[in-house]
């Protein structure tokens, strides 16, 4: 939660990150079509974010069909888009101040599922303001998605974003709950409804390409030490893709650092019934009169 209103410099940087991200997400979404590869779209998005902002807040997430989050291509991934539902989730930062947004590009002919997530996001943003409980925001999301005949993904939620921290409190649930907290002026949150035609639960898959540095302690292996130094210098505490790191034995070093709890991995999250998932997301700053959407 916030400690009070943000200073003008912080607000300006959140806005600058949001402006950059809006440009990039529109460009990248337009590239998603049958025959294009996941890697081409991810690399384009990430390169443009590097041009327009200070860097990526996390790797480009390109989640397809039953995948809900944390899917990013590996360095040699040649997967092409087909007749699928594609969730594109991007993040940018300016001096550590983060913008996080997502859209769904439907190539599968299930446009109502996309509309359900988009309308749920709009309804959530309409009610956000100081003193509003996060559970109330979740109830708005749930009502809209269920009104379309779909189910919100119940064990995924929106989240706060702070400087160099892409996932912090408060949690913004995708369902109504009595256990929420009150939003305050100065809170910066990413609201991200997920809708599915399944039962609404995700679990971890086997694929893992995204990592985050959680402990900079000394390790014996030379290559592992180099990975820590590179990640700490370039990405700090923000998530990174394994393909962003060059050099021999990198894969082995990452695996070893994860085993030693120096790195945290983010496995791809999948809808447990194997059903389609759509997503929509904006980042907002809670203001005295409601909220300012930085990524619109």
HELIX and SHEET records of a PDB file:
HELIX    1   1 UNK A    8  UNK A   31  1                                  24    
HELIX    2   2 UNK A   38  UNK A   52  1                                  15    
HELIX    3   3 UNK A  111  UNK A  127  1                                  17    
HELIX    4   4 UNK A  134  UNK A  147  1                                  14    
HELIX    5   5 UNK A  222  UNK A  234  1                                  13    
HELIX    6   6 UNK A  242  UNK A  244  5                                   3    
HELIX    7   7 UNK A  250  UNK A  259  1                                  10    
SHEET    1   A 3 UNK A  55  UNK A  64  0                                        
SHEET    2   A 3 UNK A  85  UNK A  94 -1                                        
SHEET    3   A 3 UNK A  97  UNK A 106 -1                                        
SHEET    1   B 4 UNK A  67  UNK A  69  0                                        
SHEET    2   B 4 UNK A 263  UNK A 271 -1                                        
SHEET    3   B 4 UNK A 202  UNK A 213 -1                                        
SHEET    4   B 4 UNK A 240  UNK A 241 -1                                        
SHEET    1   C 4 UNK A 151  UNK A 152  0                                        
SHEET    2   C 4 UNK A 188  UNK A 196 -1                                        
SHEET    3   C 4 UNK A 157  UNK A 162 -1                                        
SHEET    4   C 4 UNK A 165  UNK A 173 -1                                        
SHEET    1   D 4 UNK A 151  UNK A 152  0                                        
SHEET    2   D 4 UNK A 188  UNK A 196 -1                                        
SHEET    3   D 4 UNK A 277  UNK A 287 -1                                        
SHEET    4   D 4 UNK A 290  UNK A 293 -1                                        
END                                                                             
